[in-house]
């Protein structure tokens, strides 16, 4: 899973980089608390995080990811005497037979991009994207717009 803080540049531009750093730390901590039991959670750059998991049942992961997404969206993050709310978008890829790590990561990245294109604040599974036709891909909000849908 790859997750990205939505519209993070706005946080840095309006509140400053120190506040942005606080937001990154807070989201990272929430991710560890919510998803750490499933594997390794890491910041992979900027405002992007990853979860590398093996053996987690997809339905359990889907439920936990939706709860994490909801928690981030509803929990005010304290920064410099004030509070800010952010959302996240995430892309998830489940390993396919014969797929190497780079292909898996790329599939999760494409799902993340689709989640952002579909309006942000949602989790999309790469496997669901593969079943869509080209026409559907041009209309992202019509498919998978709810962050709880895969």
KAGI-V806600 format. One record per pair of residues at least 12 apart in sequence whose C-alpha atoms are under 7 Angstrom apart, sorted by sequence separation. I is the first residue (numbers start at 1). J is the second residue. If there is no record, write none. Layout:
I_J / I_J
This chain:
39_51 / 40_52 / 73_85 / 112_124 / 39_52 / 40_53 / 73_86 / 111_124 / 39_53 / 72_86 / 73_87 / 93_107 / 111_125 / 38_53 / 72_87 / 93_108 / 111_126 / 92_108 / 91_108 / 38_56 / 91_109 / 108_126 / 69_88 / 92_111 / 107_126 / 91_111 / 124_144 / 91_112 / 90_112 / 118_140 / 119_141 / 128_150 / 24_47 / 89_112 / 117_140 / 118_141 / 124_147 / 91_115 / 122_146 / 123_147 / 90_115 / 122_147 / 123_148 / 124_149 / 125_150 / 89_115 / 121_147 / 124_150 / 89_116 / 118_145 / 89_120 / 88_120 / 89_121 / 90_122 / 91_123 / 92_124 / 93_125 / 88_121 / 89_122 / 90_123 / 91_124 / 92_125 / 93_126 / 34_68 / 87_121 / 88_122 / 89_123 / 90_124 / 91_125 / 92_126 / 93_127 / 91_126 / 31_68 / 5_47 / 4_47 / 5_48 / 4_48 / 3_48 / 4_49 / 27_72 / 3_49 / 2_49 / 3_50 / 2_50 / 1_50 / 2_51 / 1_51 / 1_52 / 26_77 / 69_122 / 23_77 / 22_79 / 66_123 / 19_79 / 19_80 / 6_86 / 5_86 / 6_87 / 66_147 / 5_87 / 6_88 / 66_148 / 5_88 / 6_89 / 4_88 / 5_89 / 3_88 / 4_89 / 3_89 / 4_90 / 3_90 / 2_90 / 3_91 / 1_90 / 2_91 / 1_91 / 2_92 / 1_92 / 1_93 / 2_108 / 1_108 / 2_109 / 3_112 / 2_112 / 6_120
